[in-house]
Amino acid sequence: MQPGPHVGRDAGQRGTAAVRNPALARRAEELAAQGAAYVTATVVRAQRPTSAHAGDVALVTSDGTIQGFVGGICAEHSVRLFSWTAMKTNEPILLRILPTAPEDVKEQKQEEGAVTVLNTCLSGGAIEVFLEPTLPVPRVSVVGSKPIAAQIERLGSEFDLDIVAAGDEPADVRDGDLGLIVAAHGKGELEALRAGIEAGLPYVGLVASPKRGAALVEELRSAGVPEDQLARIECPAGLDINAKKPPEVALSIIARLIERRYSKEYSPPLRAPRDQEAPTFAVDPICGMTVTAEPSALHLEHDGETIYFCAPGCKKTYEREHMAATADAAPATPASKAAAKPTTAVDPICGMTVLAAPDTPHVESDGETVYFCCDGCKTKFEGQHAVAAG
């Protein structure tokens, strides 16, 4: 017997990763059904001594919650951080967490599809964790009840698109949607087009002749719609494949949606399974590890700032080296205070907090030094801006 679709990695809900733990597998199905982004973190190698074992699995949601077990608290910080990176880039990552650094690794080393981090808080072992992101299926609204609209709805699921058929009702446009297709042939077209372009969707397509499309655009222009928004409307919708029949036209539109899906214009929404914002990160000033800045994390208040730590050992070291000295010594000068903790910066691509250090990937842009979490974000920034690599 030959394996059919949805066997192995594609078992269950379309697009979900295979999970061995039954409880986590059910949770993964729930997250996928909710349209929530998450990462399946699987320990693929564990070198003793370590609390994790090969085959251990956890789910990491976009709000930073970890369900399951892939190591102790220090390992969780790195898993949470790079799970966020995997969701932002929609690319899997092999995360290597080492207690000591090889000669070619300082604090962090990026390779294609892999990253190696130094975790001095580990008990002496090493683990490798495969991080596989699952993102919401791109959502596309289709307005109209004509044959082409029906064909788009039929084809969409075959290409992992969530086609929402509005029929003759108003367009249901939401933040994070991939696109809007208007195939209403005269009914509610102007309202639907305006909703799509004002929402800034990556793709707004009108199924109409060029002549009729030009007339509708002129009506929108007369109504005060800006030119930059009008330019977002494609008419006729879809790639030019000389399509004639409704299935052919629908195929050309699906092809255009696929093109936009993988362009820089579209970023899948990282919806959390509950109403929480995406996690923010801070740098442990003792070991340099990036940790999640949340109320439950280890932290203390010092000089009017909240300092976060990866583990109790780093917190105690900071208290001994800084807070005790502050109590006994004269007030520190601004220069000495600045030297007590590392400088951080925010990666403009993924929003991650990173160390502003010479070894951190960076570029010079408009007279400023811009820092990144990895070479991938740096390359993306360079592609979007004219910069000199640092």
N, C-alpha and C positions, 0 to 999 in steps of 0.2 A: 504494500500500500504506500502510495506517495503522500508525503505530508502536504496538507492544503494550507490555505492562508490562515493567519492567526495562530500558527503553531510555533512554539519557542518564544522568541522575543516578542512576537506580535500577539501572543495569547491574550484573550480577554479584550478589554476596551482598546480600540484602535489607537496605536501610538504609545501605549504604556509598556514599560520595561518589565521583563519577567522578574518576579520576586518569589523567593522560596518560602518565606515565612507566611503562613496562611492569613494571619491577622494583618500583616503589612500589605499583602496582596489585596485584601479587601479594602484597605485604606487607600491604596493606589488607585483602585477602581473608583472609589468615592471622589478622590481628588480630580481624576480625569473627567468624571461626570459633571463636576462643579466647574470645570474649565479653569482649574487652579494649576499654576506652574509648580513643579517639584523636581527633585533630583533623586534618583536611586543610587545610593552609595553602597558599594559592595567591596568588602575587604578581599583582595585577590591574593595577597601574600602577607604573612606576618612572621617576623623574625623575633624569637624570644630574647629577653623577657618582655612581654607585652600582654595587656589584658584582652586584646582583640584576637580573633582567630580567622583564618581564611574561610570565607563563606558567610561571615557576619554581614548583615544588611541593615540599612537604615534609610528612611525617607526624610529628605530635607526640603521643607516648603519655603516659599519665597519670603515669608516673614521671619525666617531663621530658625523655626522650630525643627528639632530633630526627633524623629520617632524611630526607635530601634537602637542598635548599639554597634559602633564601629571604632571604639576606643575610649580612653579616658577624656577628661575635660580639656586637656591641652590638644589632643588630637581632634576633638570636636571643633575647636576654634578654627583649625585649618580646613577641616571638612566643610564647615559652614561658610567660610570665606570663599573657597574655590567652587563650592556648589552655586553660590551667587554668580560667580564669574561664568560658570557653565550655562546657567539660565540666561544671562545677559547675551552671551555669544551664540547660544543654541549649539554648542559643540561639546562633546564628551571630553573629559580630562582624566588622565591617569595621575593621581596625586601620590607622590612618594614622600613620606614623613620619616626623616632620619634623626637619630639622636646626636650624631656627630657628622661633620661635613667632609665629604671627599675633597680631594685637592682642587677639583674643578667647580666646587660649589662653595659660595660664601654664605649668604643668608637665604638666597632663593635662586633657583635656576629654571629658566623657561626653555622648553623644547616644543617642537610641533606635537600637539596632543598630549603633552605631559609637563608636569612641574614638580620640582624637587624642593622641599623646604626643610630647614633645620629647626628642629623642635627640641630645645634643651630641657624641656620639662618632662620628657618621656623617661621611663624607668630604665632605659638602655636598649630597648628593642627598636625595631623599625617596621613600618607597615606600608603597604601600597593599597590605595583605595581607588576604585574605578567609579567616576562620577558621571552618570548618564542622565541628561536633562529630558524632561517631558514637558512640553509647552502646550498651551491651549491651541486647538485647531483654529486657524484663521477664520474669522467670521465675515461673511459677505451678505449684504442685504440685496434682494432683488425685488424691484417694484414692477408690477404688471402681471397680467394673467394670460398673456398671449403665448403661442407655442414656443417661442424662443426662451421665455422665462421658465417654462416647464422643462425645457431641455437643459438649461443651465443648472437647475435644481437637481436633475437626474445625474448629470456628469460630475457635479461638484464633489460628491462624497467619494468618488473614485480617485480624487486627487487630494484627499484630506483637507477639504474645504467645508466649513460649516455654512451651508447656504440657507439663509433665512428668507423664506418666500412671504412677502408682504401682500401679494395679490394686488387688489385695487385699493388697499388701505395705505395711509401715509407711511413714509419710510421710517423704519426703526433703526436709526443710526446710533451707535454707541462708541464711546471712547475705546480706542484700540482696534477697531474694525479694520480689515484689510481694504474693503472697497464697497461700492454701491453701484449696482447696475439698474438703469432705468429703461425698462422695456414696456412702457405703459401705452405707447402709441396715442398720445393726446390727453390722457387722463392723469392729472396730478403731476405732470412732468416737471414744471417749474418749481413747485414746492419741494419735490424730491431732490432735484439737482442742487437747489440752494442749500438744503440740509446737508448734503454730502460735501460740498465744497467748503461750507462754513465750518464743518467739523474737521477739515484738513485731512480727509482720508487719503491714503496713498493712491487710490484709484477711484475715479468716478467716470463711468462709461454710459453713454446714451445710445440706445439702439434706435437709429433714425437715419434718414438720408442726410448727406452733407448740407443740402439746401434747408431742410427742416431744422437741422441742428443749428445752423447759422442764425435762423430766425429766432429760435429759443434763446440762444446766447445774447442776441440783440435785445430781447425783452428783459433779460436779467441785467444787462448793462444799463438799460433805461431805468431799471428799478434801483440803480445805485450799487450794484455788485462790483467790487474792484476788479481790475483787469488781471491781477495775479491769481485771483480765484477763478475767474472765467477760463484762464489758460489751463486749469486742471481738468476741464471737461474734455473727454475724448469722444468724438463723433465722426464716423461710426465707431462704436465700441469694438475692441478686439484687434488682434493682429491682422494685417492685410494678407489673407490667404485666398482671396477671390471667392469667399464663401457665398453660397446662394441659398441653400436650404437651411431651415432652422437648426438642425443638429450641427451643421457646419459652422454657422454663425456662433452657436453656443460654444463649440470647440475653440474657435478663435478667441472668444472672450475668456475662457478658462486659461488659455495659453498666456494671455496678457496678465491675468491675475497671478499666475505662477511666476512670471517675470518680475512683477512688482513684489511678490512675496519674498523673493531672495535679493531684493535691491536694498540700498541704504535708506530708502524712504520708509520701510516698514520695520518696526520693532515689536515683536510679540508682547502683549501685555502680561506682566508677571503678577497675575491676580493671586492674592493670598486666600487660603480657605476661610479666613475670618477677616473682619475689618481691622486690619493692622497695616501700618506702613511698612515699607521694605526696611530691612535692618540697616543700621549705621555701624560703622566700625571705628575703632581707635587703636593706637599702637601702645603696647605694653612698654613703658620706658626702661625696664630692666633688661628684658630679653629681646625686645624688638619685634615680638610676635604681634600680628594683627588680630584683634579680638572683637567680639560683638559688644557694642556699647548699649547695654540694656540694663534696667533696674536690677535684674537678678544676677548680673555679672559682678565679679569681685571689683570693688572700686573704693575710692576714698576722696575726700575733698581736701585740696591743698592749694593755697594761694588763690582761692576763688575759682579753681578749676576742678573738674571731676577727672580723676586719673583711673584708668581701667587696667586690670591685670589678668593674666592667663591663669594663674594659680596662686594659692596662699604664699608660697615661697617667694615669688616676685613681689607680692604686696608687702611682706615682712621686710624684705631687703630694701624696698623703697622707703618704708617708714624708718628703718634704722639709718639709712644713708642721708635722708633728706629732712624728714620731719623732726627727728631728734636734734639734728644739727641746727635746724631753724630755731628751735626752742632755746638752744644754748648760745647761739651766735647772734651778732648784730644783724639787722635786716639786710637781706642780700641785695646787691645792686641789680638793675635790670639785666646786665650782661651775664652775671653769674647765675641768675635765675634761668636765663635762656639756655645756658649750657647744661642745666640739670636734667633736661628732658629733650628728646629728639624733636626736630621740626617735622611736621607732617604737611601733606598736600592732598588735594582731592583729584583723582583721575577724572578728567572731563568726559571720558567716553563711558565708563561704567559706574562712576560715582563712588568708587572705593577710596578709602583713606589709605595713603601710602607714606612711607618714609621719604622725606625730601633729602636724599643722600646721593653722593656721587655715583654709587653703584646701582641706584634705581634707574630704570629706563626713563629717559627724559629727552626733550627737545627744547630749543630756543624759539619762541614765537612772539612776535611783536614786542621784543625787549623783555620778555618774561621767560622764566624757566618753567616748563610744564612737565609734571611727573606722571608716570603711568604705573599700573600694577603689573603689566607684562608687555612683551614686545608686540603682541597682537593689538592691544589698545593703542600703542604708540604708532604702529603701522596704519591703523584706521584713521588716527588723527592726522597723520602726514598726508593721507589720501584726501582728506577733507580740507586741509589748509596748506598753504605754501610755507614750509618751515625748513630750518636747517637742523639736521639730526644732531643730537648731542651724544 
